[in-house]
């Protein structure tokens, strides 16, 4: 139970960090995660928190690399395999040997084998760590493809070299023949074994699809279990479990080519599940770093060299990053073959060097180091984790500062959200032309306007102010009707009560909703002496019940609420037209509330078949705008793809929730 609580708090920290990162864009997400982890370390419940390294490798590294591998493009791997292997194997090996040897000269207390192990930890890159920077400062497609797939293969190379270095340190002996044999056994054996198991899993999934057993719960669970199964089996056979997972993930990616449009829903669900899992695991790793920093710093005091203080370790970490970055710059400039000639080769090489940011895999490898070696506490573990953390943080800070200065900024005149607004407004404009089925078209228009509200950031204080002003406008209109002798005193009194309750429920606060449910259910129960009606009143949303209830009450007294509501509705709509220009989002929210009330109180049941047609018409209008904009060069294929994905998601969401649009 305690472990469940601890993990729940860590997941809550991941959620909070992601929220903060969305609003404070200048600070990369990992920094929020690390700081929150450090704050959690202060809590008493985390005082004795320790994570087993083997569990960490199985539970975090394996699924992360599996997902990264299955999302890799075999087209880009084949197209840039020379450059990818050059960076992922050649550069990694050279960096480990050259920088590791230099580190041993500076830091003689750390054995050479552990210097190699440390460089094997901090050499694998994490392209996703700087993806947010590249969204605003786009890099060439060729560079992006190389970076994405390099990070997959150099993870594998780094992990094998790390295992090899650690094994030599533990055994205390080194044999070139044994090292080569071990490298080939782990590297090639892991790849072959993982590929074989991957083929078996893919074949099983295709078999299930062929016989219509491809429900999400079956297919997603099989895929989520795959990295753990492959890792454990490979480790039992002394293969590299991580490499086996990478190979299985690459084979798994081939399944999508076979499926194409087959089992589309399953593929979409799987993609969304893995996006959440991968993002969560990445966040957990950085929270664990922050959580472990106090323990790591405490372990530094037990260092075999008392002169090796935190400041020196920070400088060593920065130095390691600088030297390996310079080596990466030179390698990118002279050792990579460019398919497309560039007039800015040094600039592009510098971008490649800065893009060698370290992230979750580096941190995961650092945490996977054993706590004990040959039955004794591993005294260098704290030093190595701390230096690795410094390299990670430096590698995240540097591109954040310098990549925007090096690369040209993206044209900010056409950000994605503006095109989202344009396509939604195109759909609304088309539906406004509908004359035969105006009520059904208005249902769809209200839903589209609600999208505009959610895509923007509405000012709820302003919305409440507009609701209050609209309420006063309607009250004045009804009072004028009474003054002109058009309605009676009773009609004025009861309609004023209706407006008061209506305005109370419009605030959409949970406590108000509950209070109104209780009030309506008790009142309806007393009025009709019917327990079933009272129960139905409690279970029905007050905003959907008020109009029906008051219409019945007016009819019961021989009066008609509809002309009064019609006059008030028209007065409010005229008033809101004057506010549309300056407060469009908030005004649309208020309009939607009044239109829904007007439709319900008049008892207009919309034809859901027509509503369906109107939605399809709206989606078609959005698709047409994107297609025309793409053909005329107003947007590029990348933006068009993102916008069309959004439309498809909206369409699917509507089809799965059609009942919600009846109210």
C-alpha positions as CSV (number, residue, x, y, z in Angstrom):
1,X,0.0,0.0,0.0
2,X,2.8,2.4,0.9
3,X,4.5,1.8,-2.5
4,X,1.2,2.5,-4.3
5,X,0.9,5.8,-2.4
6,X,4.5,6.7,-3.3
7,X,4.1,6.0,-7.0
8,X,0.8,7.9,-7.0
9,X,2.4,11.0,-5.6
10,X,5.2,10.7,-8.2
11,X,2.6,10.5,-11.0
12,X,0.8,13.5,-9.6
13,X,4.2,15.4,-9.8
14,X,4.4,14.4,-13.5
15,X,1.0,15.8,-14.1
16,X,1.7,19.1,-12.3
17,X,5.1,19.5,-14.1
18,X,3.4,19.0,-17.5
19,X,0.8,21.7,-16.6
20,X,3.5,24.1,-15.6
21,X,5.5,23.4,-18.7
22,X,2.5,24.3,-20.9
23,X,2.3,27.7,-19.3
24,X,5.9,28.6,-18.8
25,X,7.4,27.8,-22.2
26,X,10.9,29.2,-21.6
27,X,11.7,26.4,-19.1
28,X,12.0,22.9,-20.5
29,X,9.7,20.2,-18.9
30,X,12.6,18.2,-17.4
31,X,13.5,21.0,-15.1
32,X,10.0,21.2,-13.6
33,X,10.1,17.4,-13.1
34,X,13.5,17.5,-11.3
35,X,12.5,20.4,-9.0
36,X,9.2,18.7,-8.0
37,X,11.2,15.5,-7.4
38,X,13.6,17.4,-5.1
39,X,10.5,18.8,-3.2
40,X,9.1,15.3,-2.8
41,X,12.5,14.2,-1.3
42,X,11.7,16.5,1.7
43,X,8.5,14.5,2.5
44,X,9.0,12.0,5.3
45,X,7.4,9.2,3.2
46,X,10.3,9.3,0.8
47,X,13.0,9.2,3.4
48,X,13.9,5.6,2.8
49,X,12.7,5.4,-0.8
50,X,15.0,3.2,-3.0
51,X,14.5,1.9,-6.5
52,X,16.1,-1.5,-7.4
53,X,18.3,-1.0,-10.5
54,X,17.2,-4.2,-12.2
55,X,13.5,-3.3,-11.6
56,X,14.2,0.2,-13.1
57,X,15.7,-1.3,-16.2
58,X,12.8,-3.7,-16.7
59,X,10.0,-1.3,-15.8
60,X,11.2,1.9,-17.4
61,X,14.0,1.4,-19.9
62,X,12.5,-1.6,-21.7
63,X,9.0,-0.1,-22.5
64,X,10.5,3.3,-23.4
65,X,12.9,1.8,-26.0
66,X,10.3,-0.6,-27.3
67,X,7.9,2.3,-28.1
68,X,10.8,4.4,-29.6
69,X,11.7,1.5,-31.8
70,X,8.2,0.7,-33.0
71,X,7.6,4.3,-34.0
72,X,10.8,4.5,-36.0
73,X,10.5,4.9,-39.8
74,X,12.2,2.0,-41.7
75,X,12.2,4.3,-44.7
76,X,14.4,6.9,-42.9
77,X,16.5,4.2,-41.4
78,X,17.2,2.7,-44.9
79,X,17.7,6.1,-46.4
80,X,20.2,7.4,-43.8
81,X,21.6,4.1,-42.4
82,X,25.2,5.2,-43.1
83,X,24.9,8.4,-41.2
84,X,22.9,6.8,-38.4
85,X,25.4,4.0,-37.8
86,X,28.2,6.6,-38.1
87,X,26.8,8.6,-35.2
88,X,25.2,5.8,-33.3
89,X,28.1,3.3,-33.3
90,X,31.3,5.0,-34.6
91,X,30.9,8.3,-32.7
92,X,29.7,6.5,-29.6
93,X,32.7,4.2,-29.6
94,X,35.2,7.0,-30.3
95,X,33.6,9.2,-27.6
96,X,33.7,6.5,-25.0
97,X,37.4,5.7,-25.7
98,X,38.7,9.3,-26.2
99,X,36.7,11.3,-23.7
100,X,36.7,8.4,-21.2
101,X,40.5,8.2,-21.3
102,X,40.7,12.0,-20.8
103,X,38.3,11.8,-17.9
104,X,40.5,9.2,-16.2
105,X,43.5,11.6,-16.5
106,X,41.5,14.4,-14.8
107,X,39.8,12.1,-12.4
108,X,42.4,9.5,-11.5
109,X,40.3,8.3,-8.5
110,X,37.7,6.9,-11.0
111,X,39.0,3.6,-12.6
112,X,39.4,3.7,-16.4
113,X,36.6,1.1,-16.8
114,X,34.2,3.2,-14.9
115,X,35.2,6.3,-16.9
116,X,34.3,4.3,-20.0
117,X,31.0,3.2,-18.3
118,X,30.2,6.9,-17.4
119,X,30.8,8.0,-21.0
120,X,28.7,5.1,-22.3
121,X,25.9,6.5,-20.0
122,X,26.1,10.1,-21.2
123,X,26.8,9.5,-24.9
124,X,23.3,8.2,-26.0
125,X,21.2,11.1,-27.1
126,X,17.5,11.9,-26.7
127,X,16.2,13.8,-29.7
128,X,12.8,14.3,-28.0
129,X,14.4,16.4,-25.3
130,X,14.7,19.3,-27.7
131,X,11.7,18.7,-29.9
132,X,9.9,21.6,-28.4
133,X,12.7,23.9,-29.6
134,X,12.6,22.6,-33.1
135,X,8.8,23.2,-33.4
136,X,9.6,27.0,-33.3
137,X,12.9,26.7,-35.0
138,X,12.5,23.9,-37.7
139,X,15.5,22.0,-38.9
140,X,16.0,20.3,-42.2
141,X,14.1,17.1,-42.7
142,X,17.2,15.1,-43.3
143,X,18.7,16.3,-39.9
144,X,15.5,15.6,-38.1
145,X,15.3,12.0,-39.5
146,X,19.0,11.3,-38.5
147,X,18.5,12.7,-35.0
148,X,15.4,10.7,-34.3
149,X,16.9,7.3,-35.4
150,X,20.4,8.0,-34.1
151,X,18.9,8.3,-30.6
152,X,17.5,4.8,-31.0
153,X,20.6,3.0,-32.2
154,X,23.1,4.9,-30.0
155,X,21.0,3.9,-27.0
156,X,21.7,0.3,-27.9
157,X,25.4,0.9,-28.5
158,X,25.8,2.8,-25.3
159,X,24.0,0.2,-23.3
160,X,26.2,-2.6,-24.6
161,X,29.4,-0.6,-23.9
162,X,28.1,0.2,-20.4
163,X,27.4,-3.4,-19.6
164,X,30.8,-4.4,-21.0
165,X,32.7,-1.7,-19.0
166,X,30.8,-2.6,-15.8
167,X,31.5,-6.3,-16.2
168,X,35.2,-5.7,-16.6
169,X,35.2,-3.5,-13.5
170,X,33.4,-6.1,-11.4
171,X,35.5,-9.0,-12.6
172,X,38.8,-7.0,-12.4
173,X,40.1,-8.6,-15.6
174,X,40.0,-7.7,-19.3
175,X,40.4,-10.0,-22.2
176,X,40.1,-8.6,-25.7
177,X,38.9,-11.9,-27.1
178,X,36.4,-12.3,-24.3
179,X,35.3,-8.7,-24.7
180,X,34.7,-9.1,-28.4
181,X,32.9,-12.4,-27.8
182,X,30.7,-10.8,-25.1
183,X,30.0,-7.8,-27.3
184,X,28.9,-10.0,-30.3
185,X,26.9,-12.4,-28.0
186,X,25.0,-9.5,-26.4
187,X,24.8,-7.3,-29.4
188,X,24.0,-9.7,-32.2
189,X,22.3,-12.3,-30.0
190,X,20.0,-9.7,-28.5
191,X,19.1,-8.3,-32.0
192,X,18.4,-11.8,-33.4
193,X,16.5,-13.0,-30.4
194,X,14.4,-9.9,-30.2
195,X,13.6,-10.0,-33.9
196,X,12.5,-13.6,-33.6
197,X,10.2,-13.0,-30.6
198,X,9.0,-9.9,-32.3
199,X,8.0,-11.9,-35.4
200,X,6.1,-14.4,-33.2
201,X,4.2,-11.6,-31.4
202,X,3.3,-9.8,-34.6
203,X,2.2,-13.1,-36.2
204,X,0.0,-13.8,-33.1
205,X,-1.6,-10.3,-33.4
206,X,-2.2,-10.7,-37.1
207,X,-3.9,-14.1,-36.5
208,X,-6.2,-12.5,-33.9
209,X,-7.0,-9.7,-36.3
210,X,-7.8,-12.2,-39.1
211,X,-10.4,-13.8,-36.8
212,X,-11.9,-10.5,-35.6
213,X,-10.4,-10.8,-32.1
214,X,-8.7,-7.4,-32.3
215,X,-10.5,-5.7,-29.5
216,X,-8.4,-2.9,-27.8
217,X,-8.2,-4.7,-24.5
218,X,-6.7,-7.8,-26.2
219,X,-4.3,-6.1,-28.6
220,X,-3.1,-3.3,-26.4
221,X,-2.4,-5.6,-23.5
222,X,-0.4,-7.9,-25.7
223,X,1.6,-5.0,-26.9
224,X,2.2,-3.6,-23.5
225,X,3.3,-7.0,-22.2
226,X,5.7,-7.4,-25.2
227,X,8.7,-5.4,-24.0
228,X,8.7,-7.0,-20.5
229,X,8.4,-10.5,-22.0
230,X,11.2,-10.0,-24.5
231,X,13.5,-8.3,-21.9
232,X,13.1,-11.1,-19.3
233,X,13.6,-13.9,-21.8
234,X,16.6,-12.3,-23.3
235,X,18.2,-11.7,-19.9
236,X,17.7,-15.3,-19.0
237,X,19.7,-16.3,-22.1
238,X,22.5,-13.7,-21.3
239,X,21.6,-11.6,-24.3
240,X,21.2,-7.9,-24.1
241,X,17.6,-7.5,-22.9
242,X,17.6,-3.9,-24.1
243,X,18.8,-4.7,-27.6
244,X,16.3,-7.5,-27.8
245,X,13.5,-5.0,-26.9
246,X,14.7,-2.6,-29.6
247,X,14.7,-5.3,-32.2
248,X,11.3,-6.5,-31.2
249,X,10.0,-2.9,-31.4
250,X,11.4,-2.5,-34.9
251,X,9.6,-5.7,-36.0
252,X,6.5,-4.5,-34.2
253,X,6.6,-1.3,-36.3
254,X,6.4,-3.4,-39.5
255,X,2.9,-4.6,-38.4
256,X,1.4,-1.2,-39.2
257,X,2.6,-1.5,-42.8
258,X,0.7,-4.8,-43.0
259,X,-2.4,-3.5,-41.4
260,X,-2.7,-0.1,-43.2
261,X,-6.4,0.7,-42.9
262,X,-7.2,-2.6,-41.3
263,X,-8.1,-2.6,-37.6
264,X,-8.0,1.2,-37.6
265,X,-9.6,1.7,-34.3
266,X,-7.2,-0.7,-32.6
267,X,-4.2,1.2,-34.1
268,X,-5.5,4.5,-32.9
269,X,-6.1,3.3,-29.4
270,X,-2.7,1.6,-29.3
271,X,-1.0,4.8,-30.4
272,X,-2.8,6.9,-27.8
273,X,-2.0,4.4,-25.0
274,X,1.7,4.3,-25.9
275,X,1.8,8.1,-26.0
276,X,0.5,8.3,-22.4
277,X,2.8,5.4,-21.2
278,X,5.9,6.8,-22.8
279,X,5.3,10.4,-21.6
280,X,4.5,9.1,-18.1
281,X,7.7,7.0,-17.9
282,X,9.9,9.8,-19.2
283,X,8.4,12.1,-16.5
284,X,8.9,9.6,-13.8
285,X,12.6,9.2,-14.6
286,X,13.2,12.9,-14.1
287,X,11.1,13.1,-10.9
288,X,13.2,10.2,-9.6
289,X,16.4,12.2,-10.4
290,X,15.2,15.1,-8.3
291,X,14.0,12.6,-5.6
292,X,17.4,10.9,-5.6
293,X,19.6,14.0,-5.7
294,X,19.7,14.4,-1.9
295,X,20.7,10.8,-1.5
296,X,23.3,11.1,-4.3
297,X,24.8,14.2,-2.7
298,X,24.9,12.5,0.7
299,X,26.7,9.6,-1.0
300,X,29.4,12.0,-2.3
301,X,30.5,12.6,1.3
302,X,31.4,8.9,1.4
303,X,33.6,9.3,-1.6
304,X,37.0,7.7,-1.4
305,X,38.5,11.1,-2.2
306,X,37.3,13.8,0.3
307,X,38.7,16.6,-2.0
308,X,36.2,15.6,-4.7
309,X,33.4,18.1,-3.7
310,X,30.2,19.1,-5.5
311,X,31.7,22.1,-7.3
312,X,34.5,20.0,-8.8
313,X,32.0,17.4,-10.0
314,X,29.9,20.1,-11.6
315,X,32.9,21.4,-13.5
316,X,33.8,17.8,-14.5
317,X,30.3,17.2,-15.8
318,X,30.4,20.5,-17.8
319,X,33.8,19.6,-19.1
320,X,32.6,16.1,-20.2
321,X,29.7,17.7,-22.0
322,X,31.9,20.3,-23.7
323,X,34.5,17.8,-25.0
324,X,32.1,15.3,-26.3
325,X,30.1,18.1,-27.9
326,X,33.2,19.4,-29.7
327,X,33.9,15.9,-30.9
328,X,30.3,15.5,-32.1
329,X,30.6,18.9,-33.9
330,X,33.7,17.8,-35.8
331,X,32.2,14.3,-36.5
332,X,29.0,15.9,-37.9
333,X,31.0,18.3,-40.1
334,X,33.4,15.8,-41.7
335,X,32.0,12.3,-41.2
336,X,28.4,12.6,-42.3
337,X,27.3,12.4,-45.9
338,X,24.7,14.9,-46.8
339,X,22.1,14.0,-49.5
340,X,21.1,17.7,-49.8
341,X,23.9,20.3,-50.2
342,X,23.8,23.1,-47.7
343,X,25.4,26.6,-47.7
344,X,25.6,26.5,-43.9
345,X,27.5,23.3,-43.2
346,X,29.1,24.5,-40.0
347,X,25.8,25.9,-38.7
348,X,24.1,22.6,-39.5
349,X,26.9,20.7,-37.8
350,X,26.6,22.9,-34.7
351,X,22.9,22.2,-34.6
352,X,23.6,18.5,-34.8
353,X,26.1,18.9,-31.9
354,X,23.7,20.8,-29.7
355,X,21.0,18.4,-30.5
356,X,22.9,15.7,-28.8
357,X,20.9,16.3,-25.7
358,X,20.8,13.6,-23.0
359,X,17.6,12.6,-21.4
360,X,15.7,9.7,-20.0
361,X,17.9,6.9,-21.3
362,X,21.0,8.4,-19.8
363,X,19.3,8.9,-16.5
364,X,17.8,5.4,-16.7
365,X,21.3,3.9,-17.2
366,X,22.7,5.9,-14.4
367,X,20.1,4.6,-12.0
368,X,20.5,1.0,-13.3
369,X,24.1,0.9,-11.8
370,X,24.3,-1.6,-8.9
371,X,24.2,-0.6,-5.3
372,X,26.7,-3.2,-4.4
373,X,29.7,-4.7,-6.2
374,X,31.2,-8.1,-5.0
375,X,29.1,-7.8,-1.8
376,X,30.4,-4.3,-1.0
377,X,28.7,-0.9,-1.4
378,X,29.4,0.6,-4.8
379,X,31.2,3.7,-3.6
380,X,31.5,5.3,-7.0
381,X,27.7,5.1,-7.7
382,X,26.8,8.5,-6.3
383,X,29.7,10.2,-8.1
384,X,28.7,8.7,-11.5
385,X,25.0,9.5,-11.1
386,X,25.8,13.1,-10.1
387,X,28.1,13.7,-13.0
388,X,25.6,12.2,-15.4
389,X,22.9,14.5,-13.9
390,X,25.1,17.5,-14.5
391,X,25.7,16.4,-18.2
392,X,22.0,15.9,-18.7
393,X,21.1,19.4,-17.3
394,X,23.8,21.1,-19.3
395,X,22.7,19.3,-22.5
396,X,19.2,20.6,-21.9
397,X,20.2,24.2,-21.1
398,X,22.6,24.7,-24.0
399,X,20.1,24.0,-26.9
400,X,17.4,25.9,-25.1
401,X,19.6,29.0,-25.2
402,X,21.6,28.6,-28.4
403,X,19.4,26.7,-31.0
404,X,16.9,29.6,-31.2
405,X,19.9,32.0,-31.8
406,X,21.4,29.8,-34.6
407,X,18.2,28.7,-36.5
408,X,15.8,31.1,-38.2
409,X,12.5,31.3,-36.4
410,X,9.4,29.9,-37.9
411,X,6.9,32.3,-39.4
412,X,4.6,33.2,-36.5
413,X,1.9,34.6,-38.8
414,X,0.4,31.2,-39.4
415,X,0.6,29.1,-36.2
416,X,-1.5,26.0,-36.1
417,X,-4.2,27.4,-33.7
418,X,-5.1,30.2,-36.2
419,X,-5.7,27.6,-38.9
420,X,-7.8,25.6,-36.5
421,X,-10.0,28.7,-36.0
422,X,-10.2,29.3,-39.7
423,X,-11.4,25.8,-40.5
424,X,-14.0,25.8,-37.7
425,X,-15.2,29.2,-38.9
426,X,-15.4,27.9,-42.4
427,X,-17.7,25.1,-41.2
428,X,-19.8,27.6,-39.3
429,X,-20.1,29.8,-42.3
430,X,-21.3,26.9,-44.4
431,X,-23.9,25.8,-41.9
432,X,-25.3,29.4,-41.5
433,X,-26.4,29.1,-45.1
434,X,-28.8,26.2,-44.1
435,X,-32.4,27.3,-44.4
436,X,-34.4,24.0,-44.3
437,X,-33.0,22.6,-41.1
438,X,-32.0,25.6,-39.1
439,X,-32.5,24.0,-35.6
440,X,-30.3,21.1,-36.4
441,X,-27.7,23.3,-38.0
442,X,-27.7,25.5,-34.9
443,X,-26.9,22.5,-32.7
444,X,-23.8,21.8,-34.8
445,X,-22.9,25.5,-34.9
446,X,-23.1,25.7,-31.1
447,X,-20.8,22.7,-30.8
448,X,-18.3,24.2,-33.2
449,X,-18.4,27.5,-31.3
450,X,-17.7,25.6,-28.1
451,X,-14.5,24.2,-29.9
452,X,-13.4,27.8,-30.5
453,X,-13.9,28.5,-26.8
454,X,-11.8,25.5,-25.7
455,X,-9.1,26.2,-28.3
456,X,-8.8,29.7,-26.8
457,X,-8.4,30.7,-23.2
458,X,-11.7,32.2,-22.1
459,X,-11.9,34.8,-19.5
460,X,-14.4,33.3,-17.1
461,X,-14.7,36.5,-15.1
462,X,-15.7,38.3,-18.3
463,X,-18.1,35.5,-19.1
464,X,-19.8,35.9,-15.7
465,X,-20.0,39.6,-16.3
466,X,-21.6,39.1,-19.7
467,X,-24.1,36.6,-18.2
468,X,-25.0,39.2,-15.5
469,X,-25.4,41.9,-18.1
470,X,-27.6,39.7,-20.3
471,X,-29.7,38.8,-17.2
472,X,-30.3,42.4,-16.5
473,X,-31.2,43.1,-20.2
474,X,-33.8,40.3,-20.1
475,X,-35.2,41.5,-16.7
476,X,-35.6,45.0,-18.2
477,X,-37.3,43.6,-21.3
478,X,-39.8,41.6,-19.2
479,X,-40.4,44.6,-16.9
480,X,-41.2,46.7,-19.9
481,X,-43.7,44.1,-21.1
482,X,-45.4,44.3,-17.7
483,X,-45.4,48.2,-17.8
484,X,-46.9,48.0,-21.3
485,X,-49.7,45.7,-20.0
486,X,-48.6,42.7,-22.2
487,X,-48.1,40.4,-19.2
488,X,-49.7,40.0,-15.8
489,X,-48.2,40.5,-12.3
490,X,-48.1,36.7,-11.8
491,X,-46.3,36.2,-15.1
492,X,-43.8,38.8,-14.2
493,X,-43.2,37.3,-10.7
494,X,-42.8,33.7,-11.8
495,X,-40.7,34.6,-14.9
496,X,-38.4,36.6,-12.7
497,X,-38.0,33.5,-10.4
498,X,-37.3,31.5,-13.5
499,X,-34.6,33.9,-14.6
500,X,-33.1,34.0,-11.1
501,X,-32.7,30.2,-11.1
502,X,-31.6,30.1,-14.7
503,X,-28.8,32.6,-13.9
504,X,-27.9,30.7,-10.8
505,X,-27.4,27.4,-12.8
506,X,-25.6,29.2,-15.7
507,X,-22.5,29.6,-13.5
508,X,-21.8,25.8,-14.0
509,X,-20.3,25.3,-10.5
510,X,-20.5,21.9,-9.0
511,X,-21.9,23.0,-5.7
512,X,-24.6,25.0,-7.4
513,X,-25.5,22.0,-9.6
514,X,-25.8,19.7,-6.6
515,X,-27.9,22.3,-4.7
516,X,-30.3,22.7,-7.6
517,X,-30.7,19.0,-8.0
518,X,-31.7,18.6,-4.4
519,X,-34.0,21.6,-4.6
520,X,-35.7,20.4,-7.8
521,X,-36.1,16.8,-6.7
522,X,-37.7,17.9,-3.3
523,X,-40.0,20.4,-5.0
524,X,-41.1,18.0,-7.8
525,X,-41.6,15.2,-5.2
526,X,-43.9,17.4,-3.2
527,X,-45.7,18.8,-6.2
528,X,-46.5,15.5,-7.9
529,X,-46.4,13.2,-4.9
530,X,-44.3,10.9,-7.1
531,X,-41.0,9.4,-5.9
532,X,-40.0,8.3,-9.4
533,X,-40.4,11.8,-10.7
534,X,-38.4,13.2,-7.8
535,X,-35.7,10.7,-8.5
536,X,-35.7,11.5,-12.2
537,X,-35.5,15.2,-11.3
538,X,-32.4,14.6,-9.2
539,X,-30.6,12.6,-11.9
540,X,-31.4,15.1,-14.6
541,X,-29.1,18.1,-15.1
542,X,-30.9,21.2,-13.7
543,X,-30.0,23.2,-16.8
544,X,-32.0,20.7,-18.8
545,X,-34.9,20.5,-16.4
546,X,-35.6,24.1,-15.6
547,X,-37.2,25.1,-18.9
548,X,-39.5,22.1,-19.0
549,X,-40.6,22.6,-15.4
550,X,-41.4,26.3,-15.8
551,X,-43.2,25.7,-19.1
552,X,-45.4,23.2,-17.3
553,X,-46.1,25.6,-14.4
554,X,-47.1,28.4,-16.6
555,X,-49.4,26.1,-18.6
556,X,-50.9,24.8,-15.3
557,X,-52.0,28.4,-14.5
558,X,-53.4,29.0,-17.9
559,X,-50.5,31.2,-18.9
560,X,-47.9,31.0,-21.7
561,X,-44.2,31.4,-21.0
562,X,-43.1,31.2,-24.6
563,X,-43.9,34.7,-25.8
564,X,-42.1,36.2,-22.7
565,X,-39.1,34.0,-23.3
566,X,-39.0,34.8,-27.0
567,X,-38.9,38.6,-26.2
568,X,-36.2,38.1,-23.6
569,X,-34.2,35.9,-25.9
570,X,-34.3,38.3,-28.8
571,X,-33.3,41.2,-26.5
572,X,-30.3,39.3,-25.2
573,X,-29.2,38.3,-28.7
574,X,-29.4,41.9,-29.8
575,X,-27.4,43.0,-26.8
576,X,-24.7,40.3,-27.4
577,X,-24.2,41.4,-31.0
578,X,-22.8,44.6,-29.7
579,X,-20.2,42.6,-27.6
580,X,-19.1,40.2,-30.3
581,X,-16.1,42.1,-31.7
582,X,-14.2,42.7,-28.5
583,X,-15.1,39.6,-26.5
584,X,-15.8,37.0,-29.1
585,X,-15.0,33.9,-27.2
586,X,-16.9,34.8,-24.0
587,X,-19.8,36.2,-26.1
588,X,-20.2,32.9,-27.9
589,X,-20.3,31.0,-24.6
590,X,-23.2,33.1,-23.4
591,X,-24.9,32.9,-26.8
592,X,-24.7,29.1,-26.7
593,X,-26.3,29.1,-23.2
594,X,-29.2,31.2,-24.3
595,X,-29.7,29.3,-27.6
596,X,-29.9,26.0,-25.8
597,X,-32.4,27.4,-23.3
598,X,-34.5,28.8,-26.1
599,X,-34.6,25.5,-27.9
600,X,-35.4,23.5,-24.8
601,X,-38.2,25.8,-23.5
602,X,-39.9,25.7,-26.9
603,X,-39.7,21.9,-26.9
604,X,-38.1,21.7,-30.3
605,X,-36.9,18.1,-30.7
606,X,-34.2,18.1,-33.3
607,X,-33.9,15.2,-35.8
608,X,-30.7,13.4,-34.9
609,X,-30.4,12.0,-38.4
610,X,-30.3,15.6,-39.7
611,X,-27.9,16.6,-37.0
612,X,-25.6,13.8,-38.2
613,X,-25.8,15.1,-41.7
614,X,-25.0,18.6,-40.5
615,X,-21.9,17.4,-38.6
616,X,-20.7,15.5,-41.7
617,X,-21.3,18.7,-43.7
618,X,-19.2,20.7,-41.2
619,X,-16.3,18.2,-41.3
620,X,-16.4,18.2,-45.1
621,X,-16.2,22.0,-45.1
622,X,-13.1,21.8,-42.8
623,X,-11.5,19.2,-45.0
624,X,-12.1,21.4,-48.1
625,X,-10.5,24.4,-46.6
626,X,-7.4,22.4,-45.6
627,X,-7.2,20.8,-49.1
628,X,-7.6,24.1,-50.9
629,X,-5.0,25.8,-48.6
630,X,-2.5,23.0,-49.3
631,X,-3.0,23.2,-53.0
632,X,-2.5,26.9,-53.1
633,X,0.6,26.7,-50.9
634,X,-0.8,28.6,-48.0
635,X,0.1,25.8,-45.7
636,X,2.6,22.9,-46.0
637,X,2.0,19.2,-45.8
638,X,3.1,18.9,-42.2
639,X,0.6,21.5,-41.0
640,X,-2.1,20.0,-43.2
641,X,-1.5,16.6,-41.8
642,X,-1.9,17.9,-38.2
643,X,-5.1,19.7,-39.0
644,X,-6.6,16.8,-40.8
645,X,-5.7,14.5,-37.9
646,X,-7.6,16.9,-35.7
647,X,-10.7,16.8,-37.9
648,X,-10.6,13.0,-38.0
649,X,-10.3,12.9,-34.2
650,X,-13.3,15.3,-33.9
651,X,-15.3,13.2,-36.3
652,X,-14.6,10.0,-34.4
653,X,-15.4,11.7,-31.1
654,X,-18.7,12.8,-32.4
655,X,-19.6,9.4,-33.7
656,X,-18.8,7.8,-30.3
657,X,-20.8,10.4,-28.4
658,X,-23.8,11.1,-30.6
659,X,-26.2,10.8,-27.7
660,X,-24.7,13.9,-26.0
661,X,-26.0,16.1,-28.7
662,X,-29.7,15.4,-28.1
663,X,-29.9,17.9,-25.2
